[in-house]
Amino acid sequence: MEIDTARLIGSLNELGQIGLTERGGLMRVAFSQADLEGRAWVRERMHAVMDVRVDPAGNTIGHYAGREPGLLPIALGSHTDTVPDGGKYDGALGVLAALACVEALARDGVRLRHPVEVINFNSEEAAVAGGTFGSRAMAGQFDPTILQQTTADGRLIADIVRDAGVDPEKIVTAARPEGSLAAYLELHPEQGGRLEAARSPIGVVEAIVAIRRFVVTFHGYANHAGTTPMEQRRDALVVAAPFILAVRSTAIVHEVVGTVGTLRIEPGASNVIPGRVDLSLEIRGQDDGVLDAVELELRTLAQGSGGDFTPISAKPAVASDPWLVAQLEAASESLGLPYQRMSSGAGHDAMCMAGITREAMLFVPSRGGVSHSPDEFTSDEQCINGARVLLAALLRIDERLDADEG
């Protein structure tokens, strides 16, 4: 049984035309018109080989029936939304490779023992609703209070999701109980340069970092920029600046990563002193205890300057299921593809799915370690390698899962 490689690469290229920017990147930000078009395109492809539904969180779920009644589905998936001006491989490769696996089964008239689900999760990127929106909802981890927050352009998140066809009141009903899936696998470009540097075609992910996000607000007093003496100013941006620099130094000391990714300055005019600054803060690391210390230091610093420090989301570090990791390694070996174990510094839908089922991930190289950029690139051969390992792993897991408790 083989992946239709020409169809897979053709699908990546075709989906990569939806939301294409002048720079050559993609603007399929979650809940945007281009995102909805991309999701509709994937649904149409799914419909050709499987039953398809959209759950109350907007996740697209394809179901390919198995031959043995009562067995739980093995799920494969990722996402098709992008960051602003992102690349065509992040997320999309995982969805389309998962679909390619089912297309291979359907083409050969094969039904596995287990059903297979292909999931295109809604709003994985953090551009609108904090990231992993759909997988958090599916795993019962969704916090409805996020719907009352506003985006950088001042829109209420509840209104954004409603305009995209998702009923805010019903999102929590997308939750699936623990143990409702037999396993979850996700293929993804690495989004780093370790595989390329090692000349390794496959990465088997054994852990995903913890990710915490915050909004930090600093207050000043808006006044005329030309007539207010420097010594009399209460400039919120000047107050925020030392905090931004401290994020970097604190992260270095604790050997984690910290990022201030957005700034909203009010009133936002060149001739008005900033009266308020809202900034996004994200910290990531493998050890939740270390992140506790980093969070405390930065919270204390912000509050010491009169700032407000508001948690938005906190995703703990996740270890991949050891038995699934072993199956991915065996699948790589069976295809003659060298692999290495590694951790993921990026968050993925798999980290949420770990709350309801065993999960593991595959990585393929990202050229130059570039991701979330129009320059993001994974070669056709590397994409095909990942899809082939995914299919081989699916077949192994289907055959062995219920006889081996892992």
N, C-alpha and C positions, 0 to 999 in steps of 0.2 A: 504494500500500500504506500503510495507516494503523494506528496503535496503537488498540486498543480502550480509549479513555480512561476510560469508565465502569468497565470491568472493572479497569483498573489502580488507580484510586482506591479502588474497592470492595475490592480485594485488600489495599491498604495499611491500610485501616480494619479489615478482618477480621483480618489478622495482628496489627494493633495491639491486639486484644483479648486476645491470648495473653500472659500475664504482666503484665496491667494492675494497677497499684497504686492504692491509695486516693487518692494524690496526682495520679493521672492519668498517671504515667510507666509505664515498662516495667521489669520485673525478669526479663529473659531472660538472666541471667548464664550464660556458657558452661558446659556440662555439667550445668546445673540441669534439673529436670523441665520447667520452662517453656521452656527453650531446646530441649530434645528435642521438645517438643510443637510448637514453631514450625518446627523443621526437618522434622518429619513432615508438617506442613501444606503446606510448600513442596514436598516430594517428591510428595505426592498431586497437586498442581497440575501439576508437571512431567510426571508419568506420563501425563497426558491427551494430550500432544503430542510426547513424546520418550522415548527409552530413558533409564533412570536407574540409576545405581549409586552406592554409597558406598565411598570408598576407605579404606585402612587408617588414615588420620588422621581419619576422620569427615567428610571433605568430601563434599557431595552434588554429583554431576556428571551433568547432563542432556546427552544427545547427540542432535542433530537431523542426520540424515545429509545429505550433499551429493550432487550429481549427477555429479561428476567423480571417479572413483576416484584415490586416491593423494594428494589434496590434504590439507594439514594443517588441523585445526579452527581457527576463529576463536572465541576464548573471551570471554564476557561474564560479569561476576559481581560479587559483594561478599559480605556476611555478614548474618545475621539475629540473632546474639547482641547483647546490649546491655550497657552499663555498669549498675551498680546504679541503679535509678530513672532510666533513660535515656529517650530519645525514640523515636518510631515511625518516623523517617525515616532516621536514621543506619544505613547498611548495607542495611536492608530495601528502600529505594528502588532501589538498584542491582541487587539480586537480582530484584525484581518487575518492574522495567523491562526487564531482560534477558529474563525469561520472556515479557513482553509482546511483545518483538520476535519471538521464536519463535512465539508464538501467532498473530501477524499473518501470518507465513509459512505456518503450517499452515492457517489459516483460508482463505487464498487459494490453497492447493494449490501453493505455491512451494517449490522446492528450490534453494538457492544452489549455486554451484560448490563452495564449501568446506562441510564440516560446520560446524555451530555448536554450541558447548558453553555451557551455563549452569551456573555454579559458585556454590554457596552454601558459602563457606569456613567451616571450623569455628574457633570461638574467636578471632575477630579482635581483640576487645577484650582489654586487659591485666589484666582482673580476676582471672584464675586462673593462666594459664600463660605470662605474659610478652607476650601479644599476637601477632597474625598466626601463631597456632599452625598452622592448616591450610595456609596458603599457604607458610609456611616449610618444612613437610614436603613439599609438592608441589614446591617449588623446590630440594629437596635441601639446605636450610639448617638443618634441625632438629638441635638439640643434645640428645641423650638424657639428658644429666646433669640437665636441668631437671626431669625426672620424679622425681628424688630430693629436690627441694626441697619445702618445706611452704608452705601458704597462711597467711594471717593467723590463721585459726582452728586452725592446727596440723595440718591434714590433709595427707597426702602427695599430691603431684600425680599420681603414678602410680596411686594408689587412686581418685582422683577421675575420671580418664579411663577407668579400667577399669570403674567403676560406671556410666559413661555409655555403655558398649558399645564402647569403643576399646581394643584390645589394645596395651598400652605397648610390647611387644616388636616389634610390627609397624609402628609409626608410620613408621619410616625407609623402609619399603618403598613408601610413597606417593610417593616421589620420581619425578618425570618427567624425562627427559633434556632437556638444552638443545636447542632446535630442534624439540621435539615439538608445539608449537603455532605457528600462523601469526602470531597476534597476540593480545593481551589488552586489552580495554577495560573501564573501570569508571566508572559514573555514581555520584555521591555528592553530598549536600548539602555546601556549602562548609565549614561549621563555623567561619565567620568572617563579618565584615560588609562585606567589600570589594565584593562584587557588589551587595549592596543599596545601599550608599552610591553606587555608580556607576550605579545603575539599569540594570544589565546583566543580561540573563536567563541568559547562559551564560558559564562560565569554562572555558577550555582550559588544562589543567595542564601546564606545561613542566618542572616539577621537584618532587620531594618531599624534605623535610628529612631529615637524619640524626637518628636517635633512639638514645640510649644510656640504659640503666637499670642501677641498682645497688641493693644493700642495704647500708646503713651501720649498724654496731652499736656502741653505746657501753656501757661496763661501769661499774657502780658497786657499791654494797653495800647490799642490802636490810636495813632495820632499822626499829625502831619509830618511827613519826612523832611520837609524843608525848614520848618519853623521850630521844631522841638530840639533843644540842645542835647548833645550826646549824653551828658551826665544826668539828664532828667528822663531819659527814655526807659520804658519797661518793654523791651523787645523780646517777644516770646521765642523767636528763632535764635537769638543770642543765648537764651537760657537752654534751649534744646541742643545747641551745638556741642557742649562738653559731654552731654549724655550720649550723643551719637558716637563721639570718639571713644567713650568708655565702653561701648558695646564691643568694639574691636579689641581693645586691650584686655577686657575681662574674658572674652572668648579665648584669646591667645593664652592667657595664664591658666585657664582651666582645660585647655586642649579640646574645646568644642568649636562650633561655628555659630556666629551671630550676625544677623543682617538687619539693617534698617532699609526697607525696600520702597516705602512710599512716604511722602511728606505732603500734608495738606496745610497750606498757610492761609490764614484769614486776616484781613479781607482779601489778600492776594493781589495787591496793586503796587506798582513800582514806587509810588509816591506816598505810601502809607506804611507806617511802622507795623510789623506783624503783631496782632493782638492775640493770636492763638495759633498753635501748631499741633497738629495731630500726626503722629508717625506710627508706622507699623514696625513691630519688632518680632523677629523670629530667632529662636535658638534651637540647635539640634545637637544631639550627642547620643552615645550608646548607653550611658549610665544615668539613670533617673536621679540618683543621689547627687551627682555632679551638677546636673541641670537645676536641681533644687537650690544649690548654692549660688549658681549663676543668676537664677531668677531673683533670689533674695538680695544679692548685691545690687542688681540693676533696679529692682523695686525701691530699695532704700535710697539709692542715688536719685531716682526720679522724684520720689516723694520729698526728699530733702531739698529739692529745688522748687517745691510747690506743685509738682506735676501729679497727674492722675495716671495710675498704672492698672490697666484693665485687661484681665485674661480673656482671650477669644476662643482658643482651643488648646487642648493638650492631648497628644497622642503618645502613649508609652512605647518604648522600644519593644520590638516583636522578634522572637526567634522563630525561624522556619521549622516546620515539622521534620524531625530527623529522618523518618521513614520516607517521606516524600523527597527529601534531599537525596537520599540514597537512590531512589528511582530515577531522578533526573540525571544523576551521575552515571548510572547504569545505561540509561538511554543514550547519553553522549558517547560512552564507550562503545556501545553497539553500532554506532554510526562512524566510528573511527575519528571522533572529534575531541581533541584535548579540551579539558575544562579546568577551572580553578574555583575553589570556594572563596566567597567574598561577602562583605557586608554592603548594604545599600545606604548611602548618605542621603538619598532622596526618599520621600514618602511615596507610597503607592496604595492603591485600593486593597492590595493584599494585606496590609497591616490592619485594616479594619475587618476584613474577612476572617482574620485569625480569631476574632471574637466568637464566631459561630461554626468554624470548621478548621480542619488542618489545612495549612497553606504552604506553598513554596514558590520561588520565582526563578526564572532564567534571565540572564543578561546576554546581550550580544554587544560587540564593541561600538563605541561612538567615536568617530574620527576627531582627534585632537581633544577629546573629552568635552566637546561642545554640545550643549543642549539648551532648550528654551531660547532658540536663536534661529534665524533663517539659514545660518551656516551649519545647523545640525545635519549630520550625515552618517548613515550606516549603509554599507554597500549591499547590492542585490544579493551577492553570495552570502554575506553575513546574515541578512534577513532570512534567506532560505535555510541556512544552517539552524537558526533559532526555531523556525517553524517545523523543520524535520525532527529536531529533538523534542519539541512540544508534542508532536504526534506520536513519536516513539514512546514518550513517557506516558501519554494518555493510554496507549494500548497496554503497557506494562501494569499501570495502576489498575485499570479495569480488570485485568486478569488475576492480579494478586491481592487486591485490597481486602476482600472479605475473608481470605484465608490467612492473612498476616496482619496481626494487630499493630505492627510497627513498633 
